[in-house]
Amino acid sequence: MPDPEVYFEDLPAGRRIALGSVVVDRDEMLAFNRRFDPQPFHVDEDAATASLFGGLCASGWFTASLWMRCYVDALLSRSASLGSPGGDEIAWPAPVFPGDRLDATMEVVAARVSASRPQLGLITLTGTLTRAEPEAVVFRSRFTGMFGRRDGATDPA
């Protein structure tokens, strides 16, 4: 694996990064929904049409996985990422349908060096997916990412 290009120091509070776009593939969505979230409005065309959604829609977990894929492809795969201990928010404020184009972004809310492990930095970030037409935020998450520091520092600077 090549050396990372993005380290903790490259992710200051306030930095916003466009992570790319994805178009929701109906077959891929249905396969996920059937396996992991087989509620009627996610897997049955007639039930979905009669639901408040008016048609088949993605599981929120599928939607979250689309954001995660964009995050990995655009940032994590070339970074000194060390995983995540979790977060405190996940929301699906609007449904996602086959064919929707979703734009992924992340924003660093806060950044600090770990007190117990000064060789790593902790960033609090918000991940967002926005549907292009009609425009709507369809996914939002807030969590902590752990990233190696460029110099591998062991003293809290």
N, C-alpha and C positions, 0 to 999 in steps of 0.2 A: 504494500500500500504506500502511495506517495506521501511525502511529508504534508502535514496540514497547512492550509493557507489561511485559515480563520482561527484565531485564538480568542480567549476571554477579552484581551485588550482591544479587540476589534469590534466589540459589542457593547458600547457604552449606552447608558440610559438615554432614551430618546431616539435611538437608531431604528429606522423602519426599513424593512427589506421586502421587496416584491419577490415572491417565491414561484411565480409562474401561474399558469392556468391549466385547468383540466375540464374536459367535457365528459359528463356523466354517461357512461355506456350502459344501456338498458340491460343487456345480458349479464354483464359483470355485476351490476347492482342487484338483479334478481338472484343470481347465484349466491351472493353474500347474504341477502335477506333470507333466502330459503334456509341457508345453513345456520345463521347466527341470530336472526331476529324475525321469525316467521309469523309476525302478526298479519292479520288479513289485509290491511291496507298496504302492506309491503310486498305481498306475494300473490294476491288474488285480484285479478282485474275488475271483476264485478263488485266485490266488496270494497275495493279501493275507490271505484267510481261513486259508490253510494256513501262513502265516508266524507268527513268534513274536508278531506284533501282533494276530492274530486278526481283522483287518479292514483296510479301506483307511485309511491314515493320511496325515497331511500331511507333506510335505517339511519338513525343519527350516528351509530357506530361506523357505518360505511362512510358517511360524510366525514367523520373524524379521521378515518383512515386515508381519505383522499387528501386532506390537509397534511397529514403526516408524510405521505409520499412526496408531496411538493416540498416540504421542509427538508426531507432527506436529500432529495435530488438537487435542490438549490443551495443548501447550506451544510447540513450535517455530514454529507459524504466527503466534503473537503475541509472539514474542521477538526479541531481537537476536542470534539464532544466526548464527554464521559458519562452520558446518560442523564437520567432525571429522577429525583426522589419523589416526584408527584406534583400535584397542583391543588388549586382551591376553587376552580370554576370550569364548568363545561356547559355550553348552552347551544340549543338548536332553535333559534328564534323564528325560522321560516323553513318550510319543507323544500326538499330537493327532488327534482323530477328527471327522468331520462332526457338526455339532450341538453340539460342546463350546462352553460359554461360558467365555471366558478374560478374566481381570481383569489389566489392565496397570498396572504401577507403575514408578517410577524413584526411586532414592535417590542423593543426592549424597554420594560417599565422601570427596572432597577438593576443595578450591577454592583456586586461587592466581592471582595476576596474572602474565602472561607476562613473563619477564625481557627478552626481545628485542623484544617488541611490547607495551608497557605499556598500550596502549589496549584490549587484550583480556584476558579472563580465561579460564582453563582449568579446567574441572571434570571430575573423574573421576566417572563415574556407573555405577550398576548398573541395568540394565533387567531386569524380570521379568514373565513371564506365568504366571499361576496358573489352572489349571483349577478350576472350581467343584465339579463332581461327576464322579467322586470327586476330592477335592481333591488336587492335585499341582502342583508347579512344573514347567512344560513348556518353559520358555525362560528363559535367563539370559545376560546379556551385560554385559561391563565395558569401557567405552571412554571416550575423552576428548571432551568437547564444548567448542567455542570460542564464547564469547559476548562481545558488545561491552559495554564498561563504560558505565554510565549517563551519566557526565560526559565520556566520550571521553578520559579522562585520558591523558596522555602521559608522566607521571612515575611510576615504580614506587612506589606508596604502601604 
